[in-house]
Every structure is written in structure tokens, then in C-alpha cells.
């Protein structure tokens, strides 16, 4: 994990104790802290999934493409009862189910194993297509990725394909901390809107703004929420 000596930003109350238990003397980088607010709003107010419905075919799907920032994800899963709190105590240990990247075979509620950046959005497109092919119109697919991941070519194909096919059950959340190598004229959202997506750009720590943006999708187009978080990774 990235280390930092900076003062950690505040995190949502229910996540604070699990995250501190997970940290256990280590220092998390801002790459972890930048995700926690988005994750909490998703799991507390948006996603239609509970510890009892992790295998329900009509559940919403959340895909963490930004896999190296997994600590915040584990803390939220523990706060919501998906994993026992004592699993946090040896995260990353040789016998732990909680690795430094999430594993869908080991962690309840995890939809994909994510490590190498740049693959989550393509997997999200495939998941959304699969749901549509099954006639499941209610579940949504949410993918959380970092702005630097958009430098990967597979994401350009995923964005273009989702827009061209009107993949309306897909929402991407991009944590924008200006870490992309190339950038885009007009900002991150323009990379999606030029391909037919709807978009909203909000403060990545403002829970009400995040909630409004995440529920602001249309019924015939994919949607992206750009969550601007300063000093992240």
C-alpha cells in the first residue's frame, strides 16, 4: 500500500472503526481515503444488495476496478455486514481472505477480482450486457475506477461500445484527482459524453451531491459520475 504522513481526511462515521481496525498501525495513502465517501453512499443509499442477497440474480452489481484502493472497500463491507469484523485484523496475511486486491471467490459480495488497472469498465459492460440478454432490466451495474485508468485503451472501447448500444443499466464512477497522464479537453466527463453517455461532475466528498448524481441516470443511455477528489491517487 502507498504510505503517507499526511493527516487522514474524515471518513463516514460507520466506516471509521472498521477502517481503523484494518489500518492497525499502517498508514493508508490518499488513494484509499479518496474512495470511502463514494463507496459509503453506494452501499448505504444506492445499491440494491445486502449480505443476504449476494447471490440474488436481481441484485445490483458493484465492480471495484480501482483494486489497489481495496482497504476502504473492505471497511465498508464490514460496516454493512458482508464480512465479519474480525477478518479485518489480518488483512493481507497469509491465511486471510482479504488480500491486497479483492477476490470474488473469497470475499462475500465481491463481484470481480481486480488488480491490474484498466479492466473493470470492460467487465462492467459485459455484466450489463449479460443482464440485458437475460431480460433483467432492474439490476444496475456500477463500476468505480480512477481517472488514470482511462489511459488504458480497453476503456476507450468500453466507453464507445456502451454508448453506441445504449447500455442504460451501466453507471461508471470516475474518481478524478488529475492523475491521468493525458487528460481530456473539457474534462473527464467529455470523454464519455462524446460517445453518448449522460454525465454529472460533483465533489467526491459531498454525499448529497453524490447521491443525486448516482440516481440521475436516464433510461436509455449509460451514465458516468465524475467524483472530483483532490490529493488522491
Secondary structure, 3 states (H helix, E strand, C coil): CCCCCCCCCCCCHHHHHHHHHHHCCCCCCHHHHHHHHHHHHHHHHHCCCCCCCCCCCCCCEEEECCHHHHHHHHHHHHHCCCCCHHHHHHCCCCCCCCCCCCCCCCCCCCCCCCCCCCCHHHHHHHHHHHHHHCCCCCCCEEEEEEHHHHHCHHHHHHHHHHHHCCCCCEEEEEEECCCCCCCCCCCHHHHHHCCCCEEEEEECCCHHHHHHHHCCCCCCCCEEEEEECCCCC
